[in-house]
Amino acid sequence: MSAAPDVHARLDGAAPERGPSPKRRRPILWAAVAIGVVFAGFAIVAATGLDTDPSFEGGNLLGLPAPDVELVSFDGEPLRLSDMAGRVIIVNFWNDWCIPCRQEYPSLVSFHNRHVDDPDFAMVGILRASSQAAAEGWLADNPAGWLLVTDPGERASVDFGTIAQPETFVINPDGVVVGVQRGPVTFDDLEQMLAAGRGQLGAADAGAGA
């Protein structure tokens, strides 16, 4: 009897193609798992970073002294947040390529223009996850009137517990963080944050309820 034909043989006589061995498939499987974990992490960060609730609830620094981080102005001058003690400080983490940062930018400009002459007010933009050169390229067409600084070693980003950008904090004259907002801010959000820094929200609420 003739042997049964090899149903796996190719018609051209070449050896049949074989799929990757189990040993070869294993790295591919782990790579797929790793990619899935990375994308899941990005999804969590994005969801958290787009929380635009202006109620200022949930920030780890709320009610605590603001980190007195070392910063460097775009002009190369070193400074600390404590150099502005005695004023309400709006701290905005941003960068040039972040779409939500660009969306909130007109609100920052309008807000700063309104309060630039207030003696109890200061505003600082801390560059996060970008280079000063790239930021200055974007700012050439979008000038900012407030203080812009870099974050050597990303210490400010770490000490403030940032997870993305934009993120905005308000520090009262005593150096305590009294407002946090993750995601883009509006003009009204900034006005509310300034009022919180000045200790006016409680008085305003009491007046409304009278």
TIBA-583816 format. One record per residue (C-alpha): chain; residue in three letters; x, y, z. Coordinates in Angstrom, 2 decimals. Each point is the difference from the previous one (the first is absolute). Layout:
// TIBA-583816
{c=A	r=ALA	u=X	v=Y	w=Z} $
...
// end
This chain:
// TIBA-583816
{c=A	r=MET	u=0.00	v=0.00	w=0.00} $
{c=A	r=SER	u=1.23	v=3.45	w=-0.81} $
{c=A	r=ALA	u=0.52	v=2.41	w=2.80} $
{c=A	r=ALA	u=-2.76	v=2.51	w=0.64} $
{c=A	r=PRO	u=0.70	v=3.34	w=-1.64} $
{c=A	r=ASP	u=1.42	v=2.73	w=2.21} $
{c=A	r=VAL	u=-2.90	v=2.46	w=0.16} $
{c=A	r=HIS	u=2.38	v=2.68	w=1.34} $
{c=A	r=ALA	u=2.38	v=-0.17	w=-2.97} $
{c=A	r=ARG	u=0.01	v=2.98	w=-2.37} $
{c=A	r=LEU	u=-0.71	v=-0.65	w=-3.67} $
{c=A	r=ASP	u=3.37	v=1.44	w=-1.02} $
{c=A	r=GLY	u=1.81	v=-2.54	w=2.11} $
{c=A	r=ALA	u=1.34	v=2.57	w=2.48} $
{c=A	r=ALA	u=-0.06	v=-0.72	w=3.68} $
{c=A	r=PRO	u=-3.23	v=1.07	w=1.69} $
{c=A	r=GLU	u=-0.01	v=3.34	w=1.78} $
{c=A	r=ARG	u=-0.29	v=-0.19	w=3.72} $
{c=A	r=GLY	u=-1.30	v=2.63	w=2.44} $
{c=A	r=PRO	u=2.20	v=1.39	w=2.72} $
{c=A	r=SER	u=1.02	v=-2.44	w=2.65} $
{c=A	r=PRO	u=-1.43	v=0.32	w=3.50} $
{c=A	r=LYS	u=3.33	v=1.47	w=1.09} $
{c=A	r=ARG	u=-0.26	v=2.69	w=-2.71} $
{c=A	r=ARG	u=-3.65	v=0.73	w=0.74} $
{c=A	r=ARG	u=0.69	v=0.67	w=3.68} $
{c=A	r=PRO	u=1.90	v=3.33	w=-0.48} $
{c=A	r=ILE	u=-2.72	v=1.15	w=-2.40} $
{c=A	r=LEU	u=-2.65	v=-0.75	w=2.65} $
{c=A	r=TRP	u=1.91	v=1.92	w=2.67} $
{c=A	r=ALA	u=0.49	v=2.95	w=-2.36} $
{c=A	r=ALA	u=-3.74	v=0.12	w=-0.66} $
{c=A	r=VAL	u=-0.72	v=-0.06	w=3.73} $
{c=A	r=ALA	u=2.51	v=2.80	w=0.63} $
{c=A	r=ILE	u=-1.53	v=2.18	w=-2.72} $
{c=A	r=GLY	u=-3.44	v=-0.57	w=1.47} $
{c=A	r=VAL	u=1.20	v=1.07	w=3.44} $
{c=A	r=VAL	u=1.59	v=3.17	w=-1.42} $
{c=A	r=PHE	u=-3.17	v=1.00	w=-1.84} $
{c=A	r=ALA	u=-2.08	v=-0.69	w=3.11} $
{c=A	r=GLY	u=2.30	v=2.28	w=2.00} $
{c=A	r=PHE	u=-0.36	v=2.77	w=-2.57} $
{c=A	r=ALA	u=-3.77	v=-0.37	w=0.15} $
{c=A	r=ILE	u=0.00	v=0.37	w=3.79} $
{c=A	r=VAL	u=2.24	v=3.07	w=-0.12} $
{c=A	r=ALA	u=-2.09	v=1.59	w=-2.72} $
{c=A	r=ALA	u=-3.21	v=-0.61	w=1.90} $
{c=A	r=THR	u=1.44	v=1.50	w=3.18} $
{c=A	r=GLY	u=1.71	v=2.89	w=-1.74} $
{c=A	r=LEU	u=-3.23	v=1.16	w=-1.63} $
{c=A	r=ASP	u=-1.85	v=0.45	w=3.27} $
{c=A	r=THR	u=-1.07	v=3.63	w=-0.29} $
{c=A	r=ASP	u=-2.16	v=0.20	w=3.12} $
{c=A	r=PRO	u=0.77	v=3.44	w=1.46} $
{c=A	r=SER	u=-1.07	v=-1.01	w=3.52} $
{c=A	r=PHE	u=3.67	v=-0.60	w=0.88} $
{c=A	r=GLU	u=-0.73	v=-3.27	w=1.79} $
{c=A	r=GLY	u=2.36	v=-2.94	w=0.04} $
{c=A	r=GLY	u=3.45	v=1.58	w=-0.27} $
{c=A	r=ASN	u=2.63	v=-1.66	w=2.20} $
{c=A	r=LEU	u=1.54	v=3.39	w=0.81} $
{c=A	r=LEU	u=-3.22	v=1.74	w=1.00} $
{c=A	r=GLY	u=0.41	v=1.64	w=3.39} $
{c=A	r=LEU	u=3.74	v=-0.66	w=0.05} $
{c=A	r=PRO	u=2.94	v=2.36	w=-0.47} $
{c=A	r=ALA	u=0.98	v=0.31	w=-3.64} $
{c=A	r=PRO	u=3.32	v=-1.63	w=-0.94} $
{c=A	r=ASP	u=2.70	v=2.70	w=-0.03} $
{c=A	r=VAL	u=1.55	v=-1.27	w=-3.21} $
{c=A	r=GLU	u=3.03	v=1.45	w=-1.76} $
{c=A	r=LEU	u=-0.87	v=1.36	w=-3.44} $
{c=A	r=VAL	u=1.81	v=1.88	w=-2.77} $
{c=A	r=SER	u=-1.63	v=2.79	w=-2.00} $
{c=A	r=PHE	u=0.18	v=-0.03	w=-3.78} $
{c=A	r=ASP	u=2.51	v=2.84	w=0.44} $
{c=A	r=GLY	u=2.26	v=-2.31	w=2.02} $
{c=A	r=GLU	u=-0.72	v=1.47	w=3.43} $
{c=A	r=PRO	u=-0.38	v=-2.50	w=2.90} $
{c=A	r=LEU	u=-2.97	v=0.44	w=2.31} $
{c=A	r=ARG	u=-2.25	v=-1.74	w=2.50} $
{c=A	r=LEU	u=-3.74	v=0.23	w=0.52} $
{c=A	r=SER	u=0.73	v=1.35	w=3.48} $
{c=A	r=ASP	u=1.47	v=3.09	w=-1.70} $
{c=A	r=MET	u=-3.62	v=0.96	w=-0.73} $
{c=A	r=ALA	u=-1.29	v=-0.65	w=3.54} $
{c=A	r=GLY	u=-2.72	v=2.34	w=1.17} $
{c=A	r=ARG	u=-1.88	v=-0.12	w=-3.30} $
{c=A	r=VAL	u=-2.52	v=-2.37	w=-1.56} $
{c=A	r=ILE	u=1.96	v=-2.10	w=-2.49} $
{c=A	r=ILE	u=-1.61	v=-1.76	w=-2.95} $
{c=A	r=VAL	u=2.31	v=-2.84	w=-1.09} $
{c=A	r=ASN	u=-0.71	v=-1.48	w=-3.43} $
{c=A	r=PHE	u=1.82	v=-3.08	w=-1.33} $
{c=A	r=TRP	u=-0.04	v=0.08	w=-3.82} $
{c=A	r=ASN	u=1.96	v=-0.62	w=-3.18} $
{c=A	r=ASP	u=-0.02	v=1.02	w=-3.65} $
{c=A	r=TRP	u=-1.27	v=-3.22	w=-1.64} $
{c=A	r=CYS	u=-2.83	v=-0.80	w=2.45} $
{c=A	r=ILE	u=-3.37	v=0.56	w=-1.72} $
{c=A	r=PRO	u=-1.94	v=0.73	w=3.24} $
{c=A	r=CYS	u=2.76	v=2.48	w=0.94} $
{c=A	r=ARG	u=-0.61	v=1.83	w=-3.25} $
{c=A	r=GLN	u=-3.76	v=-0.11	w=0.57} $
{c=A	r=GLU	u=0.28	v=1.68	w=3.41} $
{c=A	r=TYR	u=2.62	v=2.53	w=-1.10} $
{c=A	r=PRO	u=-2.41	v=2.82	w=-0.99} $
{c=A	r=SER	u=-1.62	v=-0.27	w=3.45} $
{c=A	r=LEU	u=3.40	v=0.30	w=1.68} $
{c=A	r=VAL	u=0.80	v=3.07	w=-2.10} $
{c=A	r=SER	u=-3.32	v=1.71	w=0.78} $
{c=A	r=PHE	u=0.22	v=-0.85	w=3.69} $
{c=A	r=HIS	u=3.58	v=1.24	w=0.33} $
{c=A	r=ASN	u=-0.74	v=3.21	w=-1.89} $
{c=A	r=ARG	u=-2.82	v=0.72	w=2.40} $
{c=A	r=HIS	u=2.05	v=-0.52	w=3.17} $
{c=A	r=VAL	u=3.56	v=0.86	w=-1.06} $
{c=A	r=ASP	u=-0.08	v=3.22	w=2.04} $
{c=A	r=ASP	u=-1.50	v=-1.57	w=3.13} $
{c=A	r=PRO	u=2.64	v=0.40	w=2.73} $
{c=A	r=ASP	u=-0.98	v=-3.27	w=1.70} $
{c=A	r=PHE	u=0.16	v=-2.14	w=-3.16} $
{c=A	r=ALA	u=2.70	v=-2.02	w=-1.79} $
{c=A	r=MET	u=-0.17	v=-2.59	w=-2.75} $
{c=A	r=VAL	u=2.62	v=-2.57	w=-0.99} $
{c=A	r=GLY	u=0.05	v=-2.36	w=-2.97} $
{c=A	r=ILE	u=2.19	v=-3.07	w=0.64} $
{c=A	r=LEU	u=1.10	v=-1.76	w=-3.18} $
{c=A	r=ARG	u=-0.63	v=-3.75	w=0.21} $
{c=A	r=ALA	u=1.14	v=-2.76	w=-2.37} $
{c=A	r=SER	u=1.45	v=2.32	w=-2.63} $
{c=A	r=SER	u=3.10	v=2.06	w=-0.73} $
{c=A	r=GLN	u=0.35	v=3.74	w=0.44} $
{c=A	r=ALA	u=1.01	v=0.36	w=-3.65} $
{c=A	r=ALA	u=-3.19	v=-1.73	w=-1.19} $
{c=A	r=ALA	u=-2.14	v=2.04	w=2.37} $
{c=A	r=GLU	u=1.59	v=3.27	w=-1.12} $
{c=A	r=GLY	u=-0.66	v=-0.95	w=-3.62} $
{c=A	r=TRP	u=-3.72	v=-0.28	w=0.75} $
{c=A	r=LEU	u=-0.02	v=3.09	w=2.21} $
{c=A	r=ALA	u=1.36	v=2.10	w=-2.86} $
{c=A	r=ASP	u=-3.54	v=-0.03	w=-1.42} $
{c=A	r=ASN	u=-1.73	v=-0.30	w=3.39} $
{c=A	r=PRO	u=1.71	v=2.37	w=2.43} $
{c=A	r=ALA	u=-0.59	v=-0.32	w=3.73} $
{c=A	r=GLY	u=0.26	v=2.86	w=2.46} $
{c=A	r=TRP	u=0.45	v=-2.12	w=3.11} $
{c=A	r=LEU	u=3.14	v=-1.57	w=1.41} $
{c=A	r=LEU	u=1.10	v=-3.11	w=-1.90} $
{c=A	r=VAL	u=2.47	v=-2.42	w=1.57} $
{c=A	r=THR	u=1.66	v=-3.33	w=-0.63} $
{c=A	r=ASP	u=0.00	v=-2.87	w=2.48} $
{c=A	r=PRO	u=3.57	v=-1.31	w=0.49} $
{c=A	r=GLY	u=-0.06	v=-3.73	w=0.64} $
{c=A	r=GLU	u=-3.81	v=0.13	w=-0.18} $
{c=A	r=ARG	u=-0.04	v=0.49	w=3.77} $
{c=A	r=ALA	u=-3.00	v=2.34	w=-0.06} $
{c=A	r=SER	u=-2.01	v=-2.46	w=-2.10} $
{c=A	r=VAL	u=0.79	v=-2.77	w=2.47} $
{c=A	r=ASP	u=-0.46	v=2.03	w=3.19} $
{c=A	r=PHE	u=-3.35	v=1.38	w=-1.17} $
{c=A	r=GLY	u=-1.11	v=-3.53	w=-0.94} $
{c=A	r=THR	u=-0.82	v=0.87	w=-3.61} $
{c=A	r=ILE	u=-1.05	v=-2.80	w=-2.32} $
{c=A	r=ALA	u=-0.47	v=1.93	w=-3.24} $
{c=A	r=GLN	u=-0.52	v=3.51	w=-1.25} $
{c=A	r=PRO	u=-1.61	v=2.42	w=0.29} $
{c=A	r=GLU	u=-0.38	v=0.03	w=3.76} $
{c=A	r=THR	u=-0.63	v=3.16	w=2.03} $
{c=A	r=PHE	u=0.54	v=0.69	w=3.70} $
{c=A	r=VAL	u=-0.79	v=3.05	w=2.12} $
{c=A	r=ILE	u=2.11	v=0.87	w=3.04} $
{c=A	r=ASN	u=-1.27	v=2.47	w=2.58} $
{c=A	r=PRO	u=2.16	v=2.77	w=1.53} $
{c=A	r=ASP	u=0.95	v=-2.33	w=2.87} $
{c=A	r=GLY	u=1.51	v=-2.48	w=-2.48} $
{c=A	r=VAL	u=-2.79	v=-2.60	w=0.29} $
{c=A	r=VAL	u=-1.51	v=-1.76	w=-3.03} $
{c=A	r=VAL	u=-3.72	v=0.82	w=0.01} $
{c=A	r=GLY	u=-0.98	v=-1.01	w=-3.54} $
{c=A	r=VAL	u=0.92	v=-2.69	w=-2.53} $
{c=A	r=GLN	u=-1.40	v=-0.64	w=-3.45} $
{c=A	r=ARG	u=1.13	v=-2.67	w=-2.43} $
{c=A	r=GLY	u=-0.75	v=0.69	w=-3.65} $
{c=A	r=PRO	u=-0.63	v=3.31	w=-1.78} $
{c=A	r=VAL	u=-1.36	v=2.94	w=1.97} $
{c=A	r=THR	u=-2.45	v=2.66	w=-1.13} $
{c=A	r=PHE	u=0.05	v=3.69	w=0.87} $
{c=A	r=ASP	u=-2.73	v=-0.60	w=2.59} $
{c=A	r=ASP	u=1.97	v=-2.91	w=1.52} $
{c=A	r=LEU	u=3.00	v=2.28	w=0.44} $
{c=A	r=GLU	u=-2.12	v=2.73	w=1.56} $
{c=A	r=GLN	u=-1.37	v=-2.55	w=2.47} $
{c=A	r=MET	u=3.49	v=-1.24	w=0.78} $
{c=A	r=LEU	u=1.19	v=3.55	w=0.63} $
{c=A	r=ALA	u=-2.95	v=0.58	w=2.32} $
{c=A	r=ALA	u=0.93	v=-3.19	w=1.86} $
{c=A	r=GLY	u=3.55	v=1.26	w=0.36} $
{c=A	r=ARG	u=-1.28	v=3.27	w=1.41} $
{c=A	r=GLY	u=-2.27	v=-1.83	w=2.44} $
{c=A	r=GLN	u=-3.11	v=1.51	w=-1.58} $
{c=A	r=LEU	u=-1.96	v=-3.13	w=-0.92} $
{c=A	r=GLY	u=-1.31	v=-0.63	w=3.51} $
{c=A	r=ALA	u=-1.16	v=3.59	w=0.38} $
{c=A	r=ALA	u=-1.64	v=-0.03	w=-3.42} $
{c=A	r=ASP	u=-1.82	v=-3.26	w=0.76} $
{c=A	r=ALA	u=-1.22	v=1.33	w=3.33} $
{c=A	r=GLY	u=-1.29	v=3.14	w=-1.67} $
{c=A	r=ALA	u=-1.83	v=-1.99	w=-2.64} $
{c=A	r=GLY	u=-1.70	v=-2.10	w=2.64} $
{c=A	r=ALA	u=-1.11	v=2.95	w=2.09} $
// end
